[in-house]
Amino acid sequence: MIKLTHLGGEEFILNADLIRYVEARPDTFITLAGDDHVVVEESLDEVLRRAIDYQRSKHMIPMTCAGAGF
């Protein structure tokens, strides 16, 4: 999940796994799975950085196996 800002200034959380692509039009235009669209204040590069950081963080969280004795 990444925190972004709508053009009106309202912050929201986006599931970065749903991002299909990001464009600078000149506003940053995000197309999601299912062809939903979101326009945000952050630059294309900033959305990319946050999405990459999110993906990296998913793999840093220790995995636990409930009931497996680990």
C-alpha positions as a printed Julia matrix, in Angstrom:
70×3 Matrix{Float64}:
   0.0     0.0     0.0
   1.26    3.48   -0.83
   0.08    6.88    0.37
  -0.76    9.35   -2.41
  -2.58   12.67   -2.74
  -5.6    13.48   -4.93
  -5.32   16.75   -6.89
  -7.68   18.34   -4.36
  -5.19   17.66   -1.55
  -6.91   14.67    0.07
  -4.52   11.84    0.98
  -5.47    8.24    0.3
  -3.92    4.78    0.35
  -3.58    2.85   -2.92
  -2.92   -0.86   -3.27
   0.2    -0.65   -5.44
  -0.34   -4.22   -6.64
  -3.27   -2.92   -8.7
  -1.21   -0.4   -10.73
  -1.12   -1.3   -14.45
   0.76    1.81  -15.61
   1.51    5.44  -14.72
   1.63    8.39  -17.13
   2.57   12.07  -16.89
  -0.14   13.97  -18.84
   1.1    16.56  -17.32
  -0.69   15.47  -14.12
   0.25   12.0   -12.95
  -2.41    9.61  -14.25
  -2.51    6.08  -12.77
  -4.4     3.28  -14.51
  -5.37    0.39  -12.26
  -6.45   -3.17  -12.9
 -10.02   -3.04  -14.13
  -9.2     0.19  -16.02
 -10.02    2.47  -13.06
  -8.04    5.73  -13.12
  -6.62    7.99  -10.42
  -4.98   11.4   -10.9
  -2.5    12.37   -8.17
  -0.29   15.3    -7.14
   2.87   13.19   -6.89
   5.19   13.01   -9.89
   5.49    9.89  -12.04
   8.96    9.3   -10.55
   7.64    9.62   -6.98
   4.81    7.12   -7.62
   7.39    4.77   -9.13
   9.69    5.16   -6.1
   6.88    4.47   -3.65
   5.64    1.45   -5.61
   9.16   -0.01   -5.75
   9.69    0.63   -2.03
   6.37   -1.08   -1.31
   7.32   -4.15   -3.38
  10.71   -4.35   -1.65
   9.12   -4.08    1.79
   6.79   -7.0     1.05
   9.8    -9.29    0.81
  11.5    -7.99    3.97
   8.68   -8.99    6.31
   9.52  -12.32    7.99
   7.18  -15.1     6.98
   5.69  -17.18    9.8
   3.94  -20.49    9.6
   1.14  -20.62   12.16
   1.0   -23.98   13.87
   4.08  -25.32   12.09
   6.38  -24.91   15.09
   8.56  -22.2    13.53
